[in-house]
Amino acid sequence: MTKMLPAVAVAVAALTLSACGGSGSGGESSASSSSAPPQGAWSVSNCASLDPPTTGAPVPADAVVEGEVATTADLSTAPTVAVLEGAVAISSLVVSDVVAGSGDEVPAGATVTVEYCGVGLDSGAIFDSSWARGTPATFPLSGVIPGWQEGIPGMTPGSRRLLLIPADLAYGNAPPPGSGILPGETLVFVVDLVSSP
């Protein structure tokens, strides 16, 4: 796929570029957690817009917490993503099912149609969101970063998944120019699977 302009679709373009680093070592899968969020200041963003995060905001009461990241589970609206300020970069892929779907599981390398939101762990800021653009994205998993290639298979239509992707399964120290992704940054994605042909 060709690179799209950042103003149009930063993450789709970024996801489809070759990632730095080798293939991943497999991901950690976890069931969604609803424990209380860790204490501290949080950067909270609504995936319906690309506005800067609200710092020091509380984590939404209905959020599902995965370590130092939280997201909402209401599929009828764009999710909210909260990142604990000073969150520590991760070293392996974390896959957390926030909402279970039903139907056939996505196989490796499939073409998927998804709604998604990407947030930098260091910045706490959204660097792209299909919800903000108002349309789902469709692309083959074979052309995206390793964190998506490993983290999306197994999803079913109607599900929401939280991915915490270490830099070596994303862009390492060479993120796409203009993407808003910092060098060496862990990426957080909330992904709703619309369909997989």
C-alpha positions in Angstrom: 0.0 0.0 0.0 1.2 3.5 -0.5 1.8 6.0 2.2 -1.2 8.3 3.0 -0.8 11.9 4.1 -0.6 12.2 7.9 -3.6 14.5 8.1 -5.7 11.9 6.4 -4.6 8.6 8.0 -1.4 8.6 10.0 -1.8 5.2 11.6 -3.0 3.4 8.5 0.0 4.8 6.6 2.3 4.1 9.6 0.9 0.6 10.1 1.5 -0.3 6.5 5.1 0.9 6.4 7.8 -1.7 7.1 8.5 -1.8 10.8 11.9 -1.5 12.2 13.3 -4.6 14.0 12.6 -8.3 13.4 9.6 -10.4 13.9 8.2 -10.7 17.3 8.5 -13.4 19.8 4.8 -13.9 20.3 2.4 -12.0 22.4 1.1 -12.2 25.9 -2.6 -12.7 25.9 -4.7 -11.7 28.9 -8.3 -11.5 29.8 -9.5 -8.0 30.4 -9.1 -6.7 33.9 -11.5 -4.5 35.7 -9.3 -3.8 38.7 -8.9 -0.2 40.1 -6.4 1.8 38.1 -3.0 2.6 39.6 -2.8 5.9 41.5 -1.3 8.9 39.7 -1.9 11.4 37.0 -3.5 10.1 33.8 -3.6 11.4 30.2 -7.1 10.8 28.9 -8.1 11.0 25.2 -11.4 10.4 23.4 -10.8 8.5 20.2 -13.7 10.5 18.5 -11.2 13.4 18.0 -7.5 14.0 17.6 -7.6 16.6 20.4 -4.7 16.6 22.8 -5.2 14.5 25.9 -6.6 15.9 29.1 -3.8 15.5 31.7 -4.6 14.8 35.3 -8.1 13.6 34.4 -9.6 10.6 36.2 -9.9 7.3 34.5 -13.5 6.7 33.3 -15.4 4.7 35.9 -16.4 2.0 33.4 -12.8 1.6 32.0 -11.1 -1.8 31.7 -7.6 -1.5 33.1 -4.6 -3.3 31.7 -1.5 -2.3 33.7 -0.9 1.4 33.2 -3.5 1.8 30.3 -7.3 1.8 30.4 -10.0 1.9 27.8 -13.8 1.9 27.8 -15.9 -1.1 26.7 -19.0 0.6 25.3 -19.1 -0.4 21.6 -21.8 2.1 20.8 -19.3 5.0 21.0 -15.7 5.8 20.3 -13.5 4.6 23.2 -11.7 6.7 25.7 -8.1 5.7 26.3 -6.2 6.6 29.5 -2.4 6.3 30.0 -0.8 6.7 33.3 1.8 9.5 33.1 5.3 8.1 33.3 4.0 4.6 32.2 6.9 2.2 31.7 7.7 0.9 28.2 6.9 -2.8 27.7 9.2 -5.4 26.2 6.6 -7.9 24.9 3.2 -7.7 23.2 0.2 -7.5 25.5 -3.2 -8.5 24.0 -6.3 -7.9 26.1 -9.8 -8.7 25.0 -12.0 -5.9 26.3 -15.3 -7.1 24.6 -15.8 -10.5 23.2 -17.3 -10.8 19.8 -18.7 -13.9 18.0 -18.3 -15.7 14.7 -15.2 -16.8 12.8 -11.8 -15.8 14.2 -9.4 -13.7 12.1 -6.7 -15.9 10.6 -3.1 -14.7 10.3 -2.6 -12.5 7.2 -6.3 -11.9 6.6 -7.7 -8.6 5.3 -9.7 -6.9 8.1 -12.0 -3.9 8.4 -11.5 -2.2 11.8 -12.2 0.9 13.8 -9.0 1.7 15.7 -7.3 4.4 17.8 -3.5 4.6 18.3 -2.0 6.3 21.3 1.7 6.8 22.2 2.5 5.5 25.7 5.1 8.2 26.3 3.1 11.1 25.0 -0.3 9.9 26.0 -1.6 11.5 22.8 -3.6 10.0 20.0 -1.6 9.8 16.7 -4.5 8.5 14.6 -8.1 7.3 15.0 -10.5 5.9 12.4 -13.3 7.1 14.7 -12.0 10.7 14.3 -12.0 10.3 10.5 -15.5 8.9 10.6 -14.8 5.7 8.6 -13.4 2.2 9.4 -10.1 1.2 7.8 -9.6 -2.0 5.6 -6.1 -3.5 5.0 -4.3 -6.9 4.9 -2.5 -7.9 8.1 0.4 -9.0 6.0 1.2 -5.4 5.3 1.2 -4.0 8.8 3.5 -3.8 11.8 4.4 -7.1 13.5 2.4 -6.0 16.6 -0.8 -6.0 14.6 0.2 -9.2 12.6 0.5 -11.0 16.0 -2.2 -9.1 18.0 -5.2 -9.1 15.6 -5.5 -12.8 14.7 -8.1 -14.6 16.9 -10.4 -11.6 17.1 -14.0 -12.1 16.1 -16.5 -9.6 14.6 -18.0 -7.3 17.3 -15.0 -7.6 19.6 -12.8 -4.9 21.1 -9.1 -5.6 21.8 -6.5 -3.6 23.5 -2.9 -4.0 22.2 0.2 -2.7 23.9 3.0 -3.0 21.3 6.6 -2.7 22.2 8.8 -0.5 20.0 10.6 -3.5 18.4 7.2 -4.8 17.1 6.3 -1.3 15.9 8.8 1.3 14.6 11.8 1.0 16.9 13.8 4.2 16.9 12.6 5.2 13.4 8.9 6.1 13.4 7.4 7.5 10.2 8.1 11.2 9.8 5.1 13.3 10.8 3.3 10.5 12.5 3.5 11.9 16.0 5.1 8.6 17.2 8.2 9.1 19.3 11.4 7.1 18.7 11.4 3.9 20.8 7.8 4.5 21.9 5.4 1.7 23.0 2.2 2.0 21.1 -1.3 1.5 22.5 -4.1 0.5 20.1 -7.8 0.0 20.8 -9.2 -2.1 17.9 -12.8 -3.0 17.1 -13.2 -5.7 14.5 -15.9 -4.8 12.0 -15.3 -7.7 9.7 -12.8 -10.0 8.1 -13.8 -11.5 4.7 
